[in-house]
Amino acid sequence: MSVLDQFSLHGKVAVVTGANRGIGLGIARAFVEAGATVVVAARDEARNEQAVTLLSAVGPGEATAVRTDVSDRASVENLARTVVAEHGQIDVLVNNAGIGFHADALTLPEDEWDRLFDVNLKAVWRCCQVIGQHMVARRSGSIVNIGSMSGLIINRPQWHAPYGISKAAVHHLTRSLAAEWAPHQVRVNAIAPGYVKTEIADIDKPEYRHYWIDEVPMQRYATPDEIAPAALYLASDASTFATGSVLVVDGGYTLW
């Protein structure tokens, strides 16, 4: 097998949560280009169908969608059953779905804390547990969790303690599951992106430019297409000896 062949996902089935926009859509596109059958797992059915249409035009892989609410265990279990019934297996899981908001620690309502952790952490655990059961039984699989450089640093000037705490927990969850499932040939890794320009990011606000762009060694933010290759590496056979890693893709921001 050539080195480029190791990055192929031909014959693989990949589930990507939150894949109907942003980083998730960029990852899904890379996977389809690499030959995978990609399952878009997100709540918004209209956006899901738009994503499937876009991805289906890319090839050589295929794309489909299963409406999924990652904060609901029954919905995640339905996702796993549906994908296995329709495609026979799940080779790759990318836990990309997440939320974030700025908030002061002294005034953050408890229900907002709970909402963020239910999506950013508990849902990642939930998807890993449900789909991990299938992978462990098959003795094969790669899980890629989307963490954040916010799990490694304290962002400024905005405060959003719950977000950073949730992503730090995702990193530790990744390492914990990697250790536990390594004997079963299931790899678990994470990506910690820096600032990425998506349609919902407020990265262009002038008051944030100094901290979010000027202080990045590369003097810019990323695009989803620059995060996707890291996910492809961790999902594919190119990384068969990598597990428990948190791959930082941040333009050098955490160097300072």
BELKANOR-V518546 format. One record per backbone hydrogen bond with DSSP energy under -1.0 kcal/mol. NH is the residue of the N-H (numbers start at 0). CO is the residue of the C=O. If there is no record, write none. Layout:
nh:NH co:CO
nh:NH co:CO
This chain:
nh:5 co:1
nh:6 co:3
nh:7 co:4
nh:8 co:33
nh:11 co:8
nh:13 co:36
nh:14 co:91
nh:15 co:38
nh:16 co:93
nh:17 co:40
nh:24 co:20
nh:25 co:21
nh:26 co:22
nh:27 co:23
nh:28 co:24
nh:29 co:25
nh:30 co:26
nh:31 co:27
nh:32 co:28
nh:33 co:29
nh:34 co:31
nh:35 co:30
nh:36 co:11
nh:37 co:61
nh:38 co:13
nh:39 co:63
nh:40 co:15
nh:47 co:43
nh:48 co:44
nh:49 co:45
nh:50 co:46
nh:51 co:47
nh:52 co:48
nh:53 co:49
nh:54 co:50
nh:55 co:51
nh:57 co:54
nh:58 co:54
nh:60 co:31
nh:61 co:35
nh:63 co:37
nh:65 co:39
nh:67 co:41
nh:71 co:68
nh:75 co:71
nh:76 co:72
nh:77 co:73
nh:78 co:74
nh:79 co:75
nh:80 co:76
nh:81 co:77
nh:82 co:78
nh:83 co:79
nh:84 co:80
nh:85 co:81
nh:86 co:82
nh:87 co:83
nh:90 co:12
nh:91 co:12
nh:92 co:141
nh:93 co:14
nh:94 co:143
nh:95 co:93
nh:102 co:158
nh:107 co:103
nh:112 co:108
nh:113 co:109
nh:114 co:110
nh:115 co:111
nh:116 co:112
nh:117 co:113
nh:118 co:114
nh:119 co:115
nh:120 co:116
nh:121 co:116
nh:124 co:120
nh:125 co:121
nh:126 co:122
nh:127 co:123
nh:128 co:124
nh:129 co:125
nh:130 co:126
nh:131 co:127
nh:132 co:128
nh:134 co:130
nh:135 co:131
nh:136 co:132
nh:137 co:133
nh:138 co:134
nh:139 co:134
nh:141 co:90
nh:142 co:186
nh:143 co:92
nh:144 co:188
nh:145 co:94
nh:146 co:190
nh:148 co:192
nh:150 co:147
nh:151 co:148
nh:152 co:148
nh:163 co:159
nh:164 co:160
nh:165 co:161
nh:166 co:162
nh:167 co:163
nh:168 co:164
nh:169 co:165
nh:170 co:166
nh:171 co:167
nh:172 co:168
nh:173 co:169
nh:174 co:170
nh:175 co:171
nh:176 co:172
nh:177 co:173
nh:178 co:174
nh:179 co:175
nh:180 co:176
nh:181 co:177
nh:183 co:180
nh:184 co:181
nh:185 co:180
nh:186 co:140
nh:188 co:142
nh:189 co:244
nh:190 co:144
nh:191 co:246
nh:193 co:248
nh:196 co:221
nh:200 co:197
nh:204 co:201
nh:207 co:204
nh:211 co:207
nh:212 co:208
nh:213 co:208
nh:214 co:209
nh:215 co:212
nh:217 co:250
nh:218 co:215
nh:221 co:194
nh:225 co:222
nh:226 co:223
nh:227 co:223
nh:230 co:226
nh:231 co:227
nh:232 co:228
nh:233 co:229
nh:234 co:230
nh:235 co:231
nh:238 co:235
nh:239 co:236
nh:241 co:238
nh:243 co:187
nh:246 co:189
nh:248 co:191
nh:252 co:249
nh:254 co:251
nh:255 co:252
